[in-house]
Amino acid sequence: MQDYTTYLAEFTKWCEYPEEGRQALLDGYAKLRATPEAARFFDSQVDLFERDLLFDYPATHAALERVSEACGVHVHTVRLLFALCLSRHTHELYKARGLSEDVFRMSMLDMKWKLIECKKHFDIWGAIAGLWFERFFRLTRFALGRLQFEPHFARHTYEKNGQTIHPGDVVINMHIPSCGPLTKEACMDSFRQAEQMFAPLFDGKPVPFMCSSWLLYPEHRNILPPTSRILGFMDFFDIVDSRTSEGGDLWRIFYTDDYSDLDRLPQETSVQRAYVAMLKRGTPAGSGTGYFFMKDGEIL
């Protein structure tokens, strides 16, 4: 059985984790290691990954609940610890693929963003969506600057400047981690990096990008000021579909699941204040899906 204590200490320091969160993870790992039954299963799954034999990540993710019960460490913490341990072998996979140290670090920083989200939402140092990390470890999803990208399949027919995609066609899907300002300059830099990485998939044709997110909810144009960075992000896309939902991704804005009393929701940011006013008017939350094509570093 391998002890990852030193690795975890060094990795979380390298990625500049909040010190309180970093110590909570190290304490949780020490507690896990002190429980032989929990440590054996945990180590066996990390070992399978390092031998490229961990084929069923979702099953392991579910089984980590038993590790949590055995050692008394919250399951959100256990799942993040598992992901952190997998990052060591993932680093070797990045090197073998010729991927840069910067792409590796930015991709693995997603675990830090999820750690902070979990703390804000549940007051637990861990990760809510442990399954989310799998594609980073499978080297199919990458952080390229501010944004994250992965090959996916189009959900709609979209035409622009003589280019067309249909449902099921390969597109480059993107995700927006909660890691700071969403400036147009940072987004364009990410788009250009992604175009360069994924261009071989499209045989010289323009690269199609897709995004489905609460950030693309068309109602934002009615509730946010013209200077809003969210509106600036929306401007990159042709939004072809939108939908409303009862709760949607409101937790990403308020970090709570309780919306029974709108006056008790935090209103510290302009987005929070705009959303509270919108919800009080009876307008539901929602999301949108948008596309664009890119060629030679420019959006068509």
Sequence and secondary structure as in RCSB ss.txt:
>XXXX:A:sequence
MQDYTTYLAEFTKWCEYPEEGRQALLDGYAKLRATPEAARFFDSQVDLFERDLLFDYPATHAALERVSEACGVHV
HTVRLLFALCLSRHTHELYKARGLSEDVFRMSMLDMKWKLIECKKHFDIWGAIAGLWFERFFRLTRFALGRLQFE
PHFARHTYEKNGQTIHPGDVVINMHIPSCGPLTKEACMDSFRQAEQMFAPLFDGKPVPFMCSSWLLYPEHRNILP
PTSRILGFMDFFDIVDSRTSEGGDLWRIFYTDDYSDLDRLPQETSVQRAYVAMLKRGTPAGSGTGYFFMKDGEIL
>XXXX:A:secstr
    HHHHHHHHHHTT  HHHHHHHHHHHHHHHTSHHHHHHHHHHHHHHHTT    HHHHHHHHHHHHHHHT  H
HHHHHHHHHHHHHHHHHHHHHHT  HHHHHHHHTHHHHHHHHHHHHHS SS S GGGGHHHHTTS EEETTEEEE
EEE  S EEETTEEE TTSEEEEEE  SSS   HHHHHHHHHHHHHHHGGGGTTS EEEEEEEGGG TTHHHHS 
TT HHHHHHTTSEEEEEEEESSTTHHHHHS S  S GGGS   SHHHHHHHHHHHTT  EEEEEEEEEEETTEE 
